[in-house]
C-alpha cells in the first residue's frame, strides 16, 4: 500500500538515557527538565537527613522522660518518633534509588521506589496508630495510675519544640534563583506535587506535633488535677485517630500513581487540544497520561497527519519535534512517545488503532 510505504513508523522517545533505548531530550530545555528533578530530590534528601537526626534525639529524650514520669502518652510518643525515624530512613533510601539510571530490565529506572517508600511510611503510621489505640484502651481500664506531671510537661515541651523545628525544615522553601526560567510548568508541578516521601515525612511530623501537644495538655491538666489520670490514655486515643486521618489523602495519591491514573496537574482535554492544533495534524488517539512518581509524568500518543498541508508536503519530523516541545513546556512531561500515522492509510489505520479515552 502506498500509504504504508510513506509511513515512517517514527517513534520519538524523550528520556534521560539514550544508552538504554531512550532517545535523548534535545537541547538546553531537556537538560533543565532533568536538572529541576535532580534539585528537588537533593533538597528533599538534605531535609530528610536533618529530620532523621532530630527525630532520633527526641526519641531518646522521650524514652527517658516517659520512664521517669510513668506516662503512656510520653512512651508512645517515643515509639511514634521511632516510626518517624524509620520512615525518614526509608524515604532517604527511596530517593537514592529513584536517582539511579534506567537499565534494560528497569526501563523506567527506579522512580517508583519513591512511591513504594512513601507507601511503607503510611503503613507504618497505621500500624503504630493501632498499637497506640490498643494501649490507650488498656491503660484506661487501669484503676490507679501514678503519673509525674512535672516530668511530662518538661518532656512534652521539648518534644513539641523540636517537632516544630522539624516541620519548619521539611517545609522550608529554598530560593531557586534563575537557573530554570523556561521550565515554569515543571517547577509548578513540583511545587504543587512535592516529593511523595517528603510529604509522608511531613505527615509524620504533623502527627508528632499533635501527639506532643496532647501530652502537654494532658500534663497541664494532671498538674492541676492529679486525680484525672484517665486524661493520659484518652488523649492518646483521640490524637492517634487524628494522626490516622492525616495520612488518608497521601494514601489516595499513592494509589492514584500506582494505578497509573492521569495526574491532576495535567488536563486531558487541553493536552489533546494542543496536539490537534499543530499544523498538519488531523487527529489524535490512544493518548495515555500517567506518572512514574510525583512530578515525573509520561505521555504516549498517536498523531494522525495529512500528506499535504496548505498545498505543501507535511514535515512529519517537524510535527514530532513540535509535539514534544508542547508536552515538555506546557505540561512538564519528562518522558514522551509520539507515533505518526498518515490519514490516507484508511482502513489500515482504523484496524491498527487501539482504544483510548474518548477515542
C-alpha positions in Angstrom: 0.0 0.0 0.0 1.3 3.4 -1.0 0.3 5.0 2.3 2.2 2.2 4.2 5.3 3.0 2.3 5.1 6.6 3.2 4.5 5.7 6.8 7.8 6.3 8.6 6.7 4.5 11.7 8.6 7.2 13.5 8.7 7.0 17.3 10.1 9.9 19.2 11.1 8.9 22.8 12.3 11.6 25.1 14.1 10.3 28.2 17.3 10.7 30.0 19.2 7.6 29.0 19.9 7.0 25.3 22.1 4.1 26.0 19.2 2.1 27.4 17.0 2.5 24.4 15.7 6.0 25.1 16.0 9.0 22.8 17.7 11.9 24.4 15.9 15.1 25.3 17.0 17.7 22.9 18.7 21.0 23.8 19.0 23.1 26.8 15.3 22.7 27.8 15.6 19.0 28.2 18.7 19.3 30.4 16.8 21.8 32.5 13.9 19.4 33.0 16.3 16.8 34.5 18.2 19.4 36.5 14.9 20.5 38.1 14.1 17.0 39.1 17.6 16.4 40.5 17.5 19.6 42.6 14.1 18.7 44.0 15.4 15.3 45.1 18.6 16.8 46.5 16.7 19.3 48.7 14.3 16.5 49.9 17.3 14.3 50.8 19.0 17.1 52.8 15.8 17.9 54.8 15.1 14.2 55.5 18.6 13.7 56.7 18.4 16.5 59.3 14.9 15.3 60.3 16.2 11.8 60.9 18.9 13.1 63.3 16.5 15.3 65.2 13.8 12.6 65.5 16.4 10.2 66.9 17.3 12.8 69.6 13.7 13.4 70.5 13.0 9.6 70.7 15.9 9.1 73.2 14.7 12.0 75.4 11.1 10.8 75.4 12.0 7.3 76.3 13.9 8.6 79.4 11.1 11.1 80.2 8.3 8.6 79.8 10.0 6.1 82.0 10.6 8.6 84.8 7.1 10.1 84.6 5.4 6.6 84.2 3.3 8.2 81.3 2.0 6.0 78.5 1.4 9.1 76.3 5.1 10.0 76.5 6.3 6.5 75.9 4.0 6.0 73.0 5.2 9.3 71.5 8.7 8.0 71.8 7.5 4.9 69.8 6.0 7.3 67.3 9.3 9.1 67.0 10.9 5.7 66.3 8.4 5.2 63.5 9.3 8.6 62.2 13.0 7.8 62.2 12.4 4.6 60.3 10.2 6.5 57.9 12.9 9.1 57.2 15.4 6.3 56.6 13.0 4.6 54.2 12.4 7.9 52.4 16.2 8.6 52.1 16.8 5.1 50.6 13.9 5.6 48.2 15.2 8.9 47.0 18.7 7.5 46.4 17.2 4.6 44.4 15.0 7.0 42.4 18.1 8.8 41.1 19.6 5.6 39.6 19.7 5.5 35.8 17.3 3.2 33.8 18.5 -0.2 32.7 17.4 -2.8 30.2 15.5 -4.6 33.0 14.1 -1.5 34.8 13.5 0.6 31.7 11.9 3.5 33.6 14.6 3.4 36.3 13.8 3.4 40.0 11.3 6.3 40.1 8.6 4.0 41.7 10.9 3.3 44.6 9.9 6.8 45.9 6.2 5.7 45.9 6.9 2.4 47.5 8.9 4.1 50.3 6.0 6.5 50.9 3.6 3.6 51.0 5.6 1.8 53.6 5.8 5.0 55.7 2.0 5.3 55.6 1.5 1.6 56.6 4.0 2.0 59.4 1.9 5.0 60.7 -1.3 3.0 60.6 0.2 0.0 62.4 1.6 2.3 65.2 -1.7 4.1 65.4 -3.5 0.8 66.0 -1.0 -0.1 68.7 -1.4 3.3 70.4 -5.2 2.9 70.5 -4.9 -0.6 71.9 -2.5 0.5 74.7 -4.7 3.6 75.4 -7.8 1.5 75.9 -5.9 -1.0 78.1 -4.5 1.8 80.2 -7.9 3.5 80.5 -9.2 0.3 82.2 -6.5 0.5 84.9 -7.9 1.7 88.2 -5.0 3.6 89.6 -2.2 5.4 87.8 0.8 7.3 89.3 2.0 9.9 86.8 4.6 12.7 87.3 3.0 15.7 85.6 6.1 17.9 86.0 8.3 15.5 84.0 5.5 15.1 81.5 5.4 18.9 81.0 9.1 19.2 80.5 9.3 16.3 78.1 6.3 17.3 76.1 7.6 20.9 75.8 11.0 19.7 74.5 9.3 17.3 72.0 6.9 19.9 70.8 9.7 22.5 70.2 11.8 20.1 68.2 8.8 18.9 66.2 8.1 22.4 65.2 11.7 22.8 64.1 11.3 19.6 62.1 8.1 20.9 60.5 10.0 24.1 59.5 12.8 22.2 58.0 10.6 20.0 55.9 8.5 22.9 54.6 11.3 25.4 54.1 11.3 26.8 50.6 14.8 27.3 49.2 15.4 30.0 46.7 15.9 28.5 43.2 17.3 31.6 41.6 17.1 32.0 37.8 18.7 28.7 36.6 15.5 27.4 35.0 13.4 30.4 33.7 11.9 28.3 30.8 10.6 25.4 32.8 8.0 27.2 34.9 5.4 24.5 34.3 7.7 21.8 35.6 8.5 23.9 38.7 4.8 24.5 39.3 4.3 20.8 39.1 7.0 20.1 41.7 5.7 22.9 43.9 2.1 21.5 43.8 3.1 17.8 44.0 6.1 17.6 46.3 8.2 14.5 46.7 5.9 11.8 48.0 8.4 10.9 50.6 8.8 14.5 51.8 5.0 14.7 52.1 5.0 11.4 54.0 7.7 12.7 56.3 5.8 15.9 56.8 2.7 14.0 57.9 4.9 12.1 60.3 5.9 15.4 61.9 2.3 16.7 62.0 1.4 13.6 63.8 4.2 14.1 66.3 3.2 17.8 66.9 -0.4 16.7 67.6 0.9 13.9 69.9 3.3 16.2 71.8 0.5 18.9 72.1 -1.8 16.3 73.5 0.8 15.2 76.0 1.4 18.8 77.1 -2.3 19.5 77.5 -2.7 16.3 79.5 0.3 17.1 81.7 -1.1 20.5 82.5 -4.5 19.0 83.4 -2.8 16.4 85.6 -0.7 19.1 87.2 -3.9 21.0 88.2 -6.0 17.8 88.9 -3.7 14.9 89.8 -6.7 12.6 90.2 -7.6 12.9 86.5 -5.1 10.3 85.3 -7.6 9.0 82.8 -6.8 12.0 80.6 -3.5 10.4 79.6 -5.0 7.4 77.8 -8.0 9.3 76.5 -5.8 11.9 74.7 -3.6 9.2 73.4 -6.6 7.5 71.7 -8.1 10.7 70.3 -5.0 12.1 68.8 -4.0 8.6 67.4 -7.2 8.7 65.4 -6.3 12.2 64.1 -2.9 11.0 63.0 -4.5 8.2 61.1 -6.9 10.6 59.3 -4.0 12.9 58.2 -2.5 10.0 56.1 -5.6 9.2 54.2 -5.1 11.8 51.4 -1.5 10.8 50.9 -2.5 7.1 50.6 -5.1 8.1 48.0 -2.4 9.9 46.0 -0.1 6.9 46.2 -2.8 4.6 44.9 -3.5 7.1 42.1 0.1 6.8 40.9 0.2 3.0 41.3 -3.0 2.7 39.3 -1.4 4.9 36.6 -4.2 7.4 36.7 -3.8 10.8 35.0 -2.0 13.3 37.2 -4.2 16.1 38.4 -1.8 18.7 37.2 -2.4 17.8 33.5 -5.7 18.4 31.8 -6.5 15.6 29.4 -8.7 17.7 27.1 -6.2 20.5 27.0 -3.3 18.2 26.1 -5.4 16.6 23.3 -6.5 20.0 22.0 -2.9 21.5 21.9 -1.7 18.4 19.9 -4.6 18.6 17.4 -3.9 22.3 16.8 -0.4 21.5 15.4 -0.4 22.4 11.7 -0.8 19.2 9.7 -2.3 17.1 12.5 -5.8 15.8 11.6 -6.5 13.7 14.7 -5.2 12.4 18.0 -5.9 9.0 19.5 -4.5 6.5 22.1 -3.5 9.3 24.4 -2.2 7.9 27.6 -1.1 10.1 30.6 0.3 8.8 33.9 3.0 9.4 36.4 6.0 7.3 37.5 6.2 9.2 40.7 5.3 12.7 41.9 6.3 15.2 39.3 7.5 12.7 36.7 4.9 12.4 34.0 4.7 10.1 31.0 2.7 10.5 27.8 2.2 8.2 24.8 0.1 9.3 21.9 -0.7 8.6 18.2 -0.9 11.6 15.8 -2.8 11.3 12.6 -1.3 13.7 10.0 -2.2 14.6 6.4 0.1 14.1 3.4 -0.3 17.8 2.4 -1.0 20.9 4.4 -1.7 24.2 2.5 -0.5 22.5 -0.6 2.9 21.7 0.8 4.2 18.2 1.9 3.8 17.8 5.7 7.0 17.7 7.6 6.5 14.7 9.9 9.7 15.2 11.8 8.8 18.8 12.4 5.4 17.8 13.8 7.1 15.3 16.1 9.5 18.0 17.4 6.7 20.5 18.0 4.6 17.9 19.8 7.4 17.0 22.1 8.1 20.7 22.8 4.5 21.2 23.7 4.4 18.2 26.1 7.7 19.4 27.8 7.0 23.1 28.1 3.2 23.2 28.6 2.7 20.1 30.7 6.1 19.3 32.3 6.3 15.8 30.8 9.7 14.1 31.3 9.1 11.1 29.1 7.0 11.1 25.9 6.5 8.7 23.0 4.8 10.1 19.9 3.8 7.9 16.9 2.9 9.3 13.5 0.2 7.8 11.3 -1.0 9.1 7.9 -4.7 9.8 7.4 -4.7 8.3 3.9 -3.8 4.9 5.2 -7.5 4.4 5.5 -8.6 1.0 6.9 -5.1 0.1 7.8 -5.1 2.9 10.3 -8.6 2.1 11.6 -7.7 -1.6 12.2 -4.3 -0.8 13.8 -5.6 1.8 16.3 -6.0 0.9 19.9 -8.9 2.1 22.1 -8.3 5.0 24.4 -10.1 7.6 26.5 -12.7 9.4 24.4 -11.4 7.8 21.2 
